[in-house]
Amino acid sequence: MCGKMRKLLRRDAGMVTSEYAMGIIAAVGFAAVLYAVVTSGQVSAELQDIVKRALSAGT
């Protein structure tokens, strides 16, 4: 009985440090790609156009 209880208490339900590291690396990579896309010329121009149209919609 004591051995079973010890096994249940030792069960790992979370991520280990290496999994956290891989998750952070993936998130940083995704953020870098998203930043590159959003700051590209075409996308930046489209976003500025959307904002201009939204601000001038009430006038």
Biopython code that builds the backbone (N, CA, C, O; Angstrom):
import numpy as np
from Bio.PDB.StructureBuilder import StructureBuilder

atoms = [
    (1, "MET", "N", (0.825, -1.194, 0.000)),
    (1, "MET", "CA", (0.000, 0.000, 0.000)),
    (1, "MET", "C", (0.870, 1.260, 0.000)),
    (1, "MET", "O", (0.572, 2.216, -0.716)),
    (2, "CYS", "N", (1.907, 1.268, 0.770)),
    (2, "CYS", "CA", (2.789, 2.426, 0.862)),
    (2, "CYS", "C", (3.473, 2.699, -0.487)),
    (2, "CYS", "O", (3.647, 3.855, -0.875)),
    (3, "GLY", "N", (3.854, 1.643, -1.190)),
    (3, "GLY", "CA", (4.489, 1.787, -2.502)),
    (3, "GLY", "C", (3.552, 2.389, -3.527)),
    (3, "GLY", "O", (3.972, 3.226, -4.326)),
    (4, "LYS", "N", (2.280, 1.980, -3.523)),
    (4, "LYS", "CA", (1.293, 2.541, -4.451)),
    (4, "LYS", "C", (1.062, 4.022, -4.166)),
    (4, "LYS", "O", (0.972, 4.837, -5.084)),
    (5, "MET", "N", (0.969, 4.352, -2.892)),
    (5, "MET", "CA", (0.747, 5.742, -2.515)),
    (5, "MET", "C", (1.929, 6.606, -2.943)),
    (5, "MET", "O", (1.742, 7.723, -3.424)),
    (6, "ARG", "N", (3.123, 6.097, -2.772)),
    (6, "ARG", "CA", (4.317, 6.832, -3.158)),
    (6, "ARG", "C", (4.341, 7.065, -4.670)),
    (6, "ARG", "O", (4.724, 8.141, -5.130)),
    (7, "LYS", "N", (3.924, 6.036, -5.453)),
    (7, "LYS", "CA", (3.878, 6.175, -6.915)),
    (7, "LYS", "C", (2.879, 7.250, -7.324)),
    (7, "LYS", "O", (3.150, 8.052, -8.219)),
    (8, "LEU", "N", (1.717, 7.263, -6.661)),
    (8, "LEU", "CA", (0.708, 8.266, -6.992)),
    (8, "LEU", "C", (1.195, 9.675, -6.668)),
    (8, "LEU", "O", (0.918, 10.614, -7.414)),
    (9, "LEU", "N", (1.904, 9.825, -5.583)),
    (9, "LEU", "CA", (2.390, 11.137, -5.189)),
    (9, "LEU", "C", (3.536, 11.609, -6.060)),
    (9, "LEU", "O", (3.739, 12.815, -6.202)),
    (10, "ARG", "N", (4.281, 10.708, -6.639)),
    (10, "ARG", "CA", (5.438, 11.066, -7.464)),
    (10, "ARG", "C", (5.064, 11.325, -8.914)),
    (10, "ARG", "O", (5.909, 11.761, -9.697)),
    (11, "ARG", "N", (3.814, 11.066, -9.291)),
    (11, "ARG", "CA", (3.395, 11.266, -10.675)),
    (11, "ARG", "C", (3.624, 12.702, -11.111)),
    (11, "ARG", "O", (3.322, 13.633, -10.365)),
    (12, "ASP", "N", (4.149, 12.890, -12.303)),
    (12, "ASP", "CA", (4.439, 14.216, -12.807)),
    (12, "ASP", "C", (3.300, 14.649, -13.719)),
    (12, "ASP", "O", (3.100, 14.061, -14.781)),
    (13, "ALA", "N", (2.557, 15.664, -13.316)),
    (13, "ALA", "CA", (1.411, 16.109, -14.104)),
    (13, "ALA", "C", (1.716, 17.369, -14.908)),
    (13, "ALA", "O", (0.897, 17.781, -15.730)),
    (14, "GLY", "N", (2.873, 17.990, -14.691)),
    (14, "GLY", "CA", (3.204, 19.232, -15.382)),
    (14, "GLY", "C", (4.328, 19.046, -16.377)),
    (14, "GLY", "O", (4.801, 17.934, -16.613)),
    (15, "MET", "N", (4.746, 20.161, -16.956)),
    (15, "MET", "CA", (5.849, 20.118, -17.907)),
    (15, "MET", "C", (7.175, 20.190, -17.160)),
    (15, "MET", "O", (7.269, 20.780, -16.083)),
    (16, "VAL", "N", (8.172, 19.592, -17.737)),
    (16, "VAL", "CA", (9.513, 19.681, -17.174)),
    (16, "VAL", "C", (10.222, 20.876, -17.783)),
    (16, "VAL", "O", (9.708, 21.485, -18.722)),
    (17, "THR", "N", (11.371, 21.217, -17.275)),
    (17, "THR", "CA", (12.095, 22.408, -17.710)),
    (17, "THR", "C", (12.393, 22.400, -19.206)),
    (17, "THR", "O", (12.291, 23.438, -19.861)),
    (18, "SER", "N", (12.752, 21.265, -19.743)),
    (18, "SER", "CA", (13.058, 21.218, -21.178)),
    (18, "SER", "C", (11.812, 21.483, -22.019)),
    (18, "SER", "O", (11.907, 22.070, -23.097)),
    (19, "GLU", "N", (10.657, 21.060, -21.541)),
    (19, "GLU", "CA", (9.425, 21.337, -22.279)),
    (19, "GLU", "C", (9.078, 22.821, -22.221)),
    (19, "GLU", "O", (8.620, 23.392, -23.210)),
    (20, "TYR", "N", (9.294, 23.447, -21.062)),
    (20, "TYR", "CA", (9.096, 24.888, -20.963)),
    (20, "TYR", "C", (10.034, 25.618, -21.924)),
    (20, "TYR", "O", (9.621, 26.557, -22.605)),
    (21, "ALA", "N", (11.285, 25.191, -21.977)),
    (21, "ALA", "CA", (12.259, 25.829, -22.863)),
    (21, "ALA", "C", (11.831, 25.705, -24.324)),
    (21, "ALA", "O", (11.917, 26.673, -25.080)),
    (22, "MET", "N", (11.378, 24.540, -24.719)),
    (22, "MET", "CA", (10.935, 24.354, -26.107)),
    (22, "MET", "C", (9.696, 25.203, -26.394)),
    (22, "MET", "O", (9.561, 25.747, -27.490)),
    (23, "GLY", "N", (8.804, 25.319, -25.432)),
    (23, "GLY", "CA", (7.616, 26.159, -25.605)),
    (23, "GLY", "C", (7.983, 27.622, -25.766)),
    (23, "GLY", "O", (7.402, 28.327, -26.590)),
    (24, "ILE", "N", (8.949, 28.078, -24.979)),
    (24, "ILE", "CA", (9.399, 29.467, -25.081)),
    (24, "ILE", "C", (10.081, 29.716, -26.418)),
    (24, "ILE", "O", (9.855, 30.749, -27.048)),
    (25, "ILE", "N", (10.910, 28.782, -26.853)),
    (25, "ILE", "CA", (11.581, 28.928, -28.150)),
    (25, "ILE", "C", (10.562, 28.991, -29.283)),
    (25, "ILE", "O", (10.699, 29.797, -30.204)),
    (26, "ALA", "N", (9.548, 28.144, -29.214)),
    (26, "ALA", "CA", (8.505, 28.148, -30.246)),
    (26, "ALA", "C", (7.739, 29.471, -30.232)),
    (26, "ALA", "O", (7.443, 30.025, -31.291)),
    (27, "ALA", "N", (7.417, 29.979, -29.047)),
    (27, "ALA", "CA", (6.677, 31.240, -28.940)),
    (27, "ALA", "C", (7.504, 32.410, -29.474)),
    (27, "ALA", "O", (6.973, 33.281, -30.163)),
    (28, "VAL", "N", (8.784, 32.431, -29.162)),
    (28, "VAL", "CA", (9.659, 33.501, -29.653)),
    (28, "VAL", "C", (9.792, 33.420, -31.173)),
    (28, "VAL", "O", (9.779, 34.449, -31.849)),
    (29, "GLY", "N", (9.918, 32.223, -31.709)),
    (29, "GLY", "CA", (9.988, 32.054, -33.162)),
    (29, "GLY", "C", (8.724, 32.535, -33.848)),
    (29, "GLY", "O", (8.782, 33.207, -34.877)),
    (30, "PHE", "N", (7.573, 32.185, -33.269)),
    (30, "PHE", "CA", (6.300, 32.620, -33.834)),
    (30, "PHE", "C", (6.179, 34.139, -33.763)),
    (30, "PHE", "O", (5.711, 34.768, -34.713)),
    (31, "ALA", "N", (6.596, 34.731, -32.646)),
    (31, "ALA", "CA", (6.533, 36.183, -32.497)),
    (31, "ALA", "C", (7.435, 36.877, -33.514)),
    (31, "ALA", "O", (7.066, 37.920, -34.055)),
    (32, "ALA", "N", (8.604, 36.316, -33.776)),
    (32, "ALA", "CA", (9.523, 36.901, -34.749)),
    (32, "ALA", "C", (8.934, 36.863, -36.152)),
    (32, "ALA", "O", (9.034, 37.839, -36.896)),
    (33, "VAL", "N", (8.326, 35.752, -36.511)),
    (33, "VAL", "CA", (7.691, 35.635, -37.837)),
    (33, "VAL", "C", (6.522, 36.603, -37.938)),
    (33, "VAL", "O", (6.362, 37.278, -38.956)),
    (34, "LEU", "N", (5.705, 36.677, -36.896)),
    (34, "LEU", "CA", (4.558, 37.586, -36.910)),
    (34, "LEU", "C", (5.020, 39.041, -37.008)),
    (34, "LEU", "O", (4.424, 39.834, -37.737)),
    (35, "TYR", "N", (6.069, 39.387, -36.284)),
    (35, "TYR", "CA", (6.618, 40.752, -36.350)),
    (35, "TYR", "C", (7.119, 41.065, -37.762)),
    (35, "TYR", "O", (6.883, 42.156, -38.282)),
    (36, "ALA", "N", (7.802, 40.117, -38.369)),
    (36, "ALA", "CA", (8.322, 40.329, -39.720)),
    (36, "ALA", "C", (7.182, 40.532, -40.719)),
    (36, "ALA", "O", (7.285, 41.364, -41.621)),
    (37, "VAL", "N", (6.108, 39.781, -40.559)),
    (37, "VAL", "CA", (4.964, 39.915, -41.474)),
    (37, "VAL", "C", (4.271, 41.251, -41.273)),
    (37, "VAL", "O", (3.961, 41.948, -42.239)),
    (38, "VAL", "N", (4.027, 41.609, -40.014)),
    (38, "VAL", "CA", (3.286, 42.841, -39.728)),
    (38, "VAL", "C", (4.084, 44.085, -40.116)),
    (38, "VAL", "O", (3.493, 45.085, -40.523)),
    (39, "THR", "N", (5.395, 44.046, -40.000)),
    (39, "THR", "CA", (6.197, 45.222, -40.335)),
    (39, "THR", "C", (6.627, 45.260, -41.797)),
    (39, "THR", "O", (7.325, 46.185, -42.214)),
    (40, "SER", "N", (6.221, 44.279, -42.567)),
    (40, "SER", "CA", (6.556, 44.314, -43.994)),
    (40, "SER", "C", (5.783, 45.453, -44.666)),
    (40, "SER", "O", (4.751, 45.894, -44.159)),
    (41, "GLY", "N", (6.275, 45.910, -45.776)),
    (41, "GLY", "CA", (5.701, 47.070, -46.445)),
    (41, "GLY", "C", (4.240, 46.930, -46.802)),
    (41, "GLY", "O", (3.445, 47.816, -46.488)),
    (42, "GLN", "N", (3.869, 45.858, -47.440)),
    (42, "GLN", "CA", (2.495, 45.675, -47.899)),
    (42, "GLN", "C", (1.525, 45.578, -46.732)),
    (42, "GLN", "O", (0.486, 46.239, -46.732)),
    (43, "VAL", "N", (1.850, 44.769, -45.748)),
    (43, "VAL", "CA", (0.953, 44.592, -44.603)),
    (43, "VAL", "C", (0.849, 45.896, -43.817)),
    (43, "VAL", "O", (-0.238, 46.263, -43.371)),
    (44, "SER", "N", (1.951, 46.588, -43.646)),
    (44, "SER", "CA", (1.948, 47.862, -42.924)),
    (44, "SER", "C", (1.055, 48.877, -43.640)),
    (44, "SER", "O", (0.290, 49.596, -42.996)),
    (45, "ALA", "N", (1.148, 48.936, -44.944)),
    (45, "ALA", "CA", (0.307, 49.857, -45.715)),
    (45, "ALA", "C", (-1.169, 49.498, -45.579)),
    (45, "ALA", "O", (-2.014, 50.383, -45.441)),
    (46, "GLU", "N", (-1.478, 48.225, -45.617)),
    (46, "GLU", "CA", (-2.871, 47.789, -45.466)),
    (46, "GLU", "C", (-3.407, 48.133, -44.083)),
    (46, "GLU", "O", (-4.541, 48.594, -43.952)),
    (47, "LEU", "N", (-2.598, 47.913, -43.053)),
    (47, "LEU", "CA", (-3.033, 48.232, -41.691)),
    (47, "LEU", "C", (-3.253, 49.729, -41.528)),
    (47, "LEU", "O", (-4.222, 50.144, -40.892)),
    (48, "GLN", "N", (-2.376, 50.538, -42.090)),
    (48, "GLN", "CA", (-2.551, 51.986, -42.020)),
    (48, "GLN", "C", (-3.818, 52.419, -42.743)),
    (48, "GLN", "O", (-4.525, 53.313, -42.279)),
    (49, "ASP", "N", (-4.111, 51.787, -43.882)),
    (49, "ASP", "CA", (-5.329, 52.099, -44.631)),
    (49, "ASP", "C", (-6.573, 51.752, -43.821)),
    (49, "ASP", "O", (-7.546, 52.505, -43.813)),
    (50, "ILE", "N", (-6.536, 50.608, -43.142)),
    (50, "ILE", "CA", (-7.679, 50.204, -42.305)),
    (50, "ILE", "C", (-7.901, 51.204, -41.189)),
    (50, "ILE", "O", (-9.038, 51.586, -40.911)),
    (51, "VAL", "N", (-6.825, 51.631, -40.547)),
    (51, "VAL", "CA", (-6.948, 52.603, -39.452)),
    (51, "VAL", "C", (-7.479, 53.935, -39.971)),
    (51, "VAL", "O", (-8.344, 54.546, -39.344)),
    (52, "LYS", "N", (-6.964, 54.389, -41.114)),
    (52, "LYS", "CA", (-7.424, 55.662, -41.681)),
    (52, "LYS", "C", (-8.909, 55.606, -42.017)),
    (52, "LYS", "O", (-9.653, 56.547, -41.741)),
    (53, "ARG", "N", (-9.340, 54.480, -42.623)),
    (53, "ARG", "CA", (-10.756, 54.342, -42.956)),
    (53, "ARG", "C", (-11.610, 54.292, -41.700)),
    (53, "ARG", "O", (-12.704, 54.856, -41.678)),
    (54, "ALA", "N", (-11.135, 53.632, -40.661)),
    (54, "ALA", "CA", (-11.902, 53.539, -39.408)),
    (54, "ALA", "C", (-12.017, 54.907, -38.744)),
    (54, "ALA", "O", (-13.068, 55.241, -38.198)),
    (55, "LEU", "N", (-10.953, 55.699, -38.785)),
    (55, "LEU", "CA", (-10.996, 57.023, -38.158)),
    (55, "LEU", "C", (-11.824, 58.019, -38.939)),
    (55, "LEU", "O", (-12.397, 58.945, -38.364)),
    (56, "SER", "N", (-11.890, 57.835, -40.241)),
    (56, "SER", "CA", (-12.669, 58.787, -41.064)),
    (56, "SER", "C", (-14.100, 58.304, -41.292)),
    (56, "SER", "O", (-14.848, 58.973, -42.005)),
    (57, "ALA", "N", (-14.503, 57.199, -40.730)),
    (57, "ALA", "CA", (-15.849, 56.656, -40.966)),
    (57, "ALA", "C", (-16.929, 57.523, -40.372)),
    (57, "ALA", "O", (-18.036, 57.579, -40.909)),
    (58, "GLY", "N", (-16.638, 58.210, -39.264)),
    (58, "GLY", "CA", (-17.651, 59.034, -38.609)),
    (58, "GLY", "C", (-17.801, 60.418, -39.206)),
    (58, "GLY", "O", (-18.734, 61.140, -38.854)),
    (59, "THR", "N", (-16.920, 60.798, -40.085)),
    (59, "THR", "CA", (-16.980, 62.172, -40.621)),
    (59, "THR", "C", (-17.624, 62.213, -41.967)),
    (59, "THR", "O", (-17.754, 63.286, -42.557)),
]
sb = StructureBuilder()
sb.init_structure("model")
sb.init_model(0)
sb.init_chain("A")
sb.init_seg("    ")
for serial, (resi, resn, name, xyz) in enumerate(atoms, 1):
    if name == "N":
        sb.init_residue(resn, " ", resi, " ")
    sb.init_atom(name, np.array(xyz, "f"), 0.0, 1.0, " ", f" {name:<3s}", serial, name[0])
structure = sb.get_structure()
